[in-house]
Amino acid sequence: MTTARPLRLVTYNVEWFNALFDNNGRLLEDDKPSARYQVSRGEQLGALGIVFTALDADGIVVIEAPDTNGKRSTVKALENFARKYDLRARRALIGFPSETEQEIAFLYDPDRLTARHDPKGPTSTTQDVPGAPRFDTTFRYDLDADNVFENIRFSKPPLELAVTTAGGRSLRLIGVHAKSKNPYGAIGHEAQIRLSIENRRKQLAQCLWIRQRVEEHLAAGDSLIVLGDFNDGPGIDEFEKLFGHSGVEIVLGTDPDPARQLIDPHAAMALQSRVSIAPASARFYLAPQKRYFEALLDFIMVSPDLAARAPEWRIWHPFDDPQVAEIPELREALLQASDHFPVTIDLPDVI
């Protein structure tokens, strides 16, 4: 008797993926510079081909996916990419287009999964409508505790998916790219701090919005996976002390009832060891300090019923993961492909 292959899902932020395609979704496999420092477009595409092939995933939430607008198509670009590198995950979809050139997309294996964009929530923005509003609309929240409700919007609306496995199991996926804007335009240190605090409040309000949707799914008994780049995490910056919780903690759930919490072991490690050992999923070069800085920004959070299946989480870090580190080609590809590293979860007995 053979054991069924686990369902492998991935979140992967691909830096400047959009710059690797022309307006017709064709790959720009040349020696011209990519947006990655000292990496050509051809080199970055080749590196991404190696990484996606190694992942061998059933479904990948691609953060910073190629743009969709009047001239460009995320779906066409990603499906051309999958065809070029003969990936199992060869069908793509997106939800609500982003206001930026960075989409949230799902690239999946149609032999193992079916998937459709299935947004939830009312489109009304009034305070009287129950439930979290749809992610392409407006969330009203009192950011400053002054009894004045501000309008919160996503520049990159989360991608809500209804997914069904080949065996008929239903899953809910929410792909997230939360972003706290830099304090551009603020003159002087105090003005920059004020704007930074305001932007962080808005990001936390977005996480509260996502958390409301999470609670609706948990109450309905849905098998839920929330995954993506939160640009945030336990201990990530000084504003966490000001607000009490990081956005990641808010989405995971602060209620002590385990049935109302999402589970991510990497987040749990960071919460338990804020000033010591913690995993990392992204690596950035800081020019003033002339060194690299690492952070845990990418997460895969699952509902308790999925966590009870003993899934395996993994960050494909080129130096911290021994299985990756011992394969030079994959290690170098991960460094060339993006400033983030893929995070995977293998869910047994789901397909």
Secondary structure, DSSP 8 states (H G I E B T S, - for coil): ------EEEEEEE-TTGGGGB-TTS-B--SSSB-SSTT-BHHHHHHHHHHHHHHH--SEEEEEEE---SSS--HHHHHHHHHHHTT-S--EEEESS--SSS-EEEEEE-TTTEEEEE---S-S--STTS-S---TTS-EEE-TTSSS--EEE--SS--EEEEEEETT--EEEEEEEE------TT--SHHHHHHHHHHHHHHHHHHHHHHHHHHHHHHHTT--EEEEEE-S--TTSSTHHHHHSS-HHHHHH---S-GGG--B-HHHHHHHH-TTS----SEEEEETTTTEEEEE--EEEEE-HHHHTT--EEEE--TTT-HHHHT-HHHHHHHHHH-SB--EEEEETT--
